[in-house]
Amino acid sequence: MKPKANIKLALTDFERANLRKQKVKISEILNYALDEFEVILGTTSERAKEIYALAEFQAVPSIGVKFAEDLVFLGYFSLNELKDKSPAKLTDEYEQKKGYWIDPCVEDQFRLAVNFAKTNDATKKWWDFTEQRKKYRLENGYPANRPKKEWHETSEYKRTDKKGSR
């Protein structure tokens, strides 16, 4: 996977110092095996796994830190784990876990992530999956137990840029 220059990670000062000491740039993290990265970062395997996952997810074109965090929130730590997933089911699972409907473009990002995990096609962006999502939801709808509250009614949304962007 081609490194992305603008990967954003919430690293501690200690972790940043260790990267500097080892002369490893954030854009180079994915060049290392996870166990090597753990040693370089000087942290627990769980923390290294989370940071590595955030970097890997952000390496997908048009996926930023917020959506990378959403994937980790759902318990995914590699693109490989997404290969056989249904984007619609990931969306439904995410909404259940959050307790509210999400902005529909987030489902497009799930579709992008799954597609990238399967194909490694770096030419697609999340908005390339909008029509696919609309067609799927028109034909299949949403689960009966979908949360009633919408994303723009939440305090989380009101703290962001009001566009609901992820």
N, C-alpha and C positions, 0 to 999 in steps of 0.2 A: 504494500500500500504506500502510495506517495505521501511523504510527510506534508502536513498542512502547517503553514507558518503561524497562524493566529489561534492556536489551541490555548484555551484559557483553563487554568487549574488553580484551585484554592489551596496552595501549598503553604505549609508552615515555614517560618524563617529557617528552622533547622533543615527541613527538606530542601529548600532553595539553596542553602549553603552547601549541602551535600552534593547537589547537582553541579554547582559551580566548582566545588573541589574536584569532582570527577570529570569536569569539563564536558558535561552532558547538557545539551540544549533541550528545551521542552519539545521542540519539533523532532528531536531524535529519540525520544523515549521508546517509540515502537520498534526501533532497531534492536532493542535488547529483549531477551527472553524475560518472562515475568520474574523468575527467581533471581536473575541478574539485576533487574531493576529494583527489586526489594533490597538487595545489598547496597546498591548505589544510593538509594533513597534513605537507607538507614532507618527503616520503619518496620512495622508488623506486616505479615503477609496479607492480612485483610486490607490494610490501608494501601499497600502497594497495588493490590488487585483493583481497588476502587479507582485509584489515580490512573492506572494503566487503562482501565475500561473507559474512563472519561476521555482520555487522549484518543483511544481507538475509535470511539463513537464520533468524536469531533473531526476525525480524519475523513469521514464521509461528507462529500460535498453537500452544502446547505444544512448541515446539522451543527447546531451551536451547543454551547455549554448547558443551557437550560434543558434542552431535549436529551442531551447525554445524561444529565442528572436524573431526568425522568426514567430513562432506561435502567439506571442503577437503582432507583427507587423501586422499580418493579422486580429487582433481583437479577438483572442480566449484567454480565460482566465481560461479554465478548460478542463480536458479530457472529461468530460461529454458533452461538446459542440461539440466534434469531433465525437461522436458515430455514428451519422447518415450521416456523410459527405463522399463524394467521394474523395479518395486520388488524383485521376487524376484531378478533378475539383479544389481541393485545390492547386495543382501544377500550373494549368493554371491561377488561380486567383493570386497566388504568382508571377508568371512571369509577368503578366499584371501590377501588382503593382510595381514591381521592374523595369520593362521596359527592361528586357533582359531574355534570356534563362537561366535556372539554370543548374547546374551540375545534371545529371540524378540521382545520388545517393540521392539527396534531395527529389525526389519523393519517393524513397524507404523509407525515414524517415517519410514522410507523411503517407505512407502505414502502417508503424510500429505503428505510433501514433494512427491512426484510429483503427487498429487491437487491440492494447492494451486497448484503450478506450472501445471497445466492449467486449473483452474477459478477460482482466487483465492477459494475458499470458506473464509472465516474462521470458519465455525461448527463445523468438524470439529476433533477432537483426535486424537492418535495412537491412543488406545484404541478409537476408532470403527472402526479397521481390523483389529482383532484377529480377528474372525470371518472376514473376507475372507482374511487370512493363513492361518488354520487350514484353511479350505476349500481354498485353493490348495495348501498343502503336503500335505494329505491326498491330493489328486488327483495332484500332480506330484512330491512328495518333494523331496529335495535332490540336488545333483550327487554323482556317485560319488567325486569327488576332494575332497569336503568335508573340512576338517581334522578330526582325531580329538579334539584337546583342546577342552574346553568352557571358556567364558569364566570361570566361577567357579574354574577350576583355575589361572588365570594370576596372576602377580604384580601385573599392572595392576589386576585386580579386587580383589585383597586389599588394595590401597592405597586403594580407594574406600570407599563407605559399606556395602559388603557386600550391597547390594540390586541391584547391577548397573545402577543407573539411569544413563541417558545424558542 
